[in-house]
Amino acid sequence: MTRIVLLGAGCEADGHPSKCPGVVGGTVVDGDGDTSVSVNGTAVASRGDRMDFPPHEHAIDPVTGACIDTQSHSLQTDQTRPVTVNGQSVVLVGDSTTDPGSGGTADVINSGGNQDVTVTT
């Protein structure tokens, strides 16, 4: 059984240069304005929501060796789940997508405090 993710859950993006912060932490945030379904007062994350990452480096300058290509961005998970909230597939712990900036993977790493509601996949 996998836990359903709530807004505010943690996420991580890897694949960034090891000289720079190799793993970047982020947060699952509302991306579609739908917070109508909640668990213990916190909205359930759906496919319309996103993983937000603060500014971080995606490359190393070959001449100076400095971390470059600093950008923040938002990503949506690739998975579509059979459980939906108002027509949008829910997000589950472990859902992921490719980070186009680095080619690494961005994953939802926790449930955002949901310890009760799970889905059997």
C-alpha positions as CSV (number, residue, x, y, z in Angstrom):
1,M,0.0,0.0,0.0
2,T,1.2,3.4,-0.9
3,R,0.3,6.7,0.8
4,I,-1.6,9.4,-1.0
5,V,0.4,12.7,-1.0
6,L,-0.8,15.9,0.5
7,L,0.2,19.4,-0.5
8,G,3.4,20.4,1.3
9,A,5.0,17.0,0.8
10,G,8.7,16.8,0.1
11,C,10.2,16.0,-3.2
12,E,13.8,15.7,-4.5
13,A,15.5,16.1,-7.9
14,D,18.7,14.3,-8.6
15,G,21.1,14.2,-11.6
16,H,22.6,17.6,-10.8
17,P,26.4,18.0,-10.9
18,S,28.0,16.3,-7.9
19,K,30.2,19.4,-7.4
20,C,27.1,21.4,-6.9
21,P,24.3,20.3,-4.6
22,G,23.7,16.8,-6.0
23,V,20.1,16.4,-4.7
24,V,17.8,19.4,-4.6
25,G,14.8,19.4,-2.2
26,G,11.5,20.9,-3.1
27,T,7.8,20.9,-2.1
28,V,4.6,19.6,-3.6
29,V,2.4,22.7,-4.2
30,D,-1.1,23.5,-5.6
31,G,-0.9,23.9,-9.3
32,D,-4.6,23.8,-10.3
33,G,-6.4,25.7,-7.6
34,D,-8.3,22.6,-6.5
35,T,-8.0,22.0,-2.7
36,S,-11.5,20.6,-2.2
37,V,-10.5,17.2,-1.0
38,S,-8.3,17.0,2.1
39,V,-7.0,14.6,4.7
40,N,-6.9,16.0,8.3
41,G,-7.3,19.5,6.9
42,T,-4.6,19.4,4.3
43,A,-5.4,19.2,0.6
44,V,-4.7,16.0,-1.4
45,A,-2.2,16.4,-4.2
46,S,-3.5,15.6,-7.7
47,R,-1.8,15.4,-11.1
48,G,-2.7,19.1,-11.7
49,D,-0.4,20.0,-8.8
50,R,3.4,20.3,-9.1
51,M,6.8,19.8,-7.5
52,D,8.4,23.2,-7.0
53,F,12.2,23.4,-6.8
54,P,14.2,26.5,-5.6
55,P,17.1,27.9,-7.7
56,H,19.8,25.2,-8.3
57,E,22.5,24.5,-10.7
58,H,22.2,22.1,-13.6
59,A,25.7,22.2,-15.1
60,I,29.4,23.0,-14.5
61,D,31.3,25.5,-16.6
62,P,34.0,23.6,-18.5
63,V,36.4,26.5,-18.3
64,T,36.0,27.8,-14.7
65,G,34.6,24.7,-13.1
66,A,31.9,26.8,-11.5
67,C,28.3,25.7,-11.0
68,I,26.2,27.4,-13.7
69,D,22.7,27.2,-15.4
70,T,21.0,28.2,-12.1
71,Q,17.2,28.0,-12.4
72,S,14.1,27.2,-10.4
73,H,11.3,25.2,-11.9
74,S,8.2,23.2,-11.4
75,L,7.5,19.7,-12.6
76,Q,4.4,17.4,-12.7
77,T,4.6,13.7,-12.1
78,D,4.3,11.4,-15.1
79,Q,2.1,8.7,-13.4
80,T,-1.7,8.5,-13.9
81,R,-3.4,6.7,-11.0
82,P,-6.9,5.0,-11.0
83,V,-7.9,7.0,-7.9
84,T,-8.9,10.6,-8.8
85,V,-9.9,13.8,-7.1
86,N,-12.4,15.8,-9.2
87,G,-11.1,14.1,-12.4
88,Q,-7.4,14.5,-11.6
89,S,-5.3,11.4,-10.8
90,V,-4.0,11.5,-7.2
91,V,-0.2,11.7,-6.5
92,L,1.4,8.9,-4.5
93,V,4.6,8.7,-2.6
94,G,7.3,7.6,-5.2
95,D,5.7,9.2,-8.2
96,S,8.3,10.9,-10.4
97,T,9.2,12.6,-13.7
98,T,12.4,13.4,-15.5
99,D,14.0,16.8,-14.7
100,P,14.5,18.3,-18.2
101,G,17.2,20.6,-16.8
102,S,19.5,17.9,-15.6
103,G,18.2,14.7,-17.1
104,G,17.8,13.3,-13.6
105,T,14.7,12.1,-11.8
106,A,12.4,14.2,-9.6
107,D,10.5,12.1,-7.0
108,V,7.9,12.7,-4.4
109,I,9.6,11.4,-1.3
110,N,6.9,11.6,1.4
111,S,3.2,11.9,2.0
112,G,3.3,15.4,3.5
113,G,1.9,14.1,6.9
114,N,-0.7,11.7,5.6
115,Q,-0.3,8.6,7.7
116,D,-3.8,7.3,7.2
117,V,-5.0,7.2,3.6
118,T,-3.3,4.6,1.3
119,V,-3.9,3.1,-2.1
120,T,-3.1,-0.4,-3.2
121,T,-1.5,-0.2,-6.6
